[in-house]
């Protein structure tokens, strides 16, 4: 599917895919940043409500397990971001209909993560950021939509 017939033709389509690429790249960078921040005593105290030194003194292995768990989650975030980035780049380069459809998984993931952080986790700034990225991604998806149809609104 390397022919030019499916390439995004309009500036709006290129901008749409560019937005999805940017959000995916932000997820990768966020995952990498969180990997290093999760070992911070400040983040540990914010997450657990107890100073890291106090927990380490009482339960020496618990701190390391909690830090590793946070790092594992950040690796998953970066990995999902890389996958979303690869799909978005395919959509940008070739206008593939499957890429447009698959990119909706990113929107769903951002909405679910945002609502979880907002309603269950009690972190409005994280939930709000995820939901804002979801809205931005939807805008990008809608702009890119023209690259996934045959002109009559029917997917190829």
N, C-alpha and C positions, 0 to 999 in steps of 0.2 A: 504494500500500500504506500509506495513512495512516489506515486504520481502526484502532479501538481493540482489535480482536479479537486482534491479535498483540502487544500491549504486554506487557512483563513484568508478571505479576500479583502475584507474591509478593515479599516482602522479600528472600528469598534470591536470587531472580533479579535483582533490582535491585542487590544487593550484588555478585553475580557479574559483572555488566556493569560495575559501578563499579570492581572490581578490574582488569578488562581495560583500562578507560579510564585508570586510574592508572598502570599499567605502560606503556601507550602514551605517556602524557604524560611519564613519566620518561625514555623513550627520546628524545623531542623535546628535553627539557631537557639530557640528556646529550650529544646531538649539538651543541647550541648551545654548551655549556660546553667540549666538546672542540675546537670550532673555534678558540676563543681560547687554550686551553691548548697546542695543537699548535705554536704559535710560541714557546713557552717554552724557554729554553736547558736547563732541567732535564729537561723531557720529551724533548728532542732527545738529550741525553746518555744518558738512560735507554734510549731506543729504539736508539741506535746504538753506545753504549759509548765514544764519543769526544766531547770537549767541542765545543760549537757553534763557538766562536771559532777553535779549531784547524782544524776542517774548513773554515770560511769563509775562513781565511787561505790554505789550500792549494788548495781547490776552491771558488771564490766562488759558483758557480751551484748547486752540489749542495745546499747548505743550503736555499736557497729552494725547490728542487724537492721536497725531502723534507718541508718544512713545508707546501707546497701540497698534496702528496699526503695528508698527515694531515688537512688542512682539507677536502679533497674527500671523504674517508671520513666525516668528521663530518657533512658536508652530506647524504651518503647515509643515515647513521644518523637524522638529524633528519627527512629526507623519508620514510623508511620508518615512523618513529614517527608522523608526521602521517597517513600512509595508514592505519596500524593504529588511530589515534585516531578517524579518520572512520568506519571500519568499526564500532568499538566503540560510538560514539555512535549510529549507526544501530541497532545491536542493542539498546542501552539504550532508545532512544525508541520503536522499533517491534517489537522482538523478532523481527526478520527471521531466518528460518532460514539464508539465504545468509550473513548477517553472522556467525552462530555458526560456520558451516563455514569461512568465510574467516579467522576469527580464529585458527584452528589454524595458519595460516602463521606467525603471530607466535610461537607456541610452538616450532615447528620451527626458526625462525630463531634464537631464543634458545638452544635446545639445541645447534644446530650451532655457533653463535658461542662458546658456553661451552666446548664440548668442544675447539674449535680453540684457544682461548686457554689452556685448561688443559693439553692434551696436546701441542700443537705449539708454541704460543707461549711456554710456560713461565711463564705468569702466572696462578698459582692464585687470586689475589684477583679478577681480572677474570672468569675462568672460573667461579669460585664464585658471583659476583654474578649473572652471566647465568643460570646453572643455577637459582639461588634464584628469580630472576624468572620463569623458565620454570615452576617448581613452583607459584609464586603464580598465574601465569596459568592453569595447568591447573585449579587450585582455583576460580578465577573462572569459567572455562569450564564446569566441572561444575555450579557453582551456577546459572549462567545457562541451563543445558540445558533446564530446564522451560519456558522461553519459546519453545523451538523445536520443540515437539511438539504433537500434537493431543490429548494426554491419555492416549493408548494407547501412547506411546513412539515413535510414527511421526512423522517430520518432515513439516511441511506443505508 
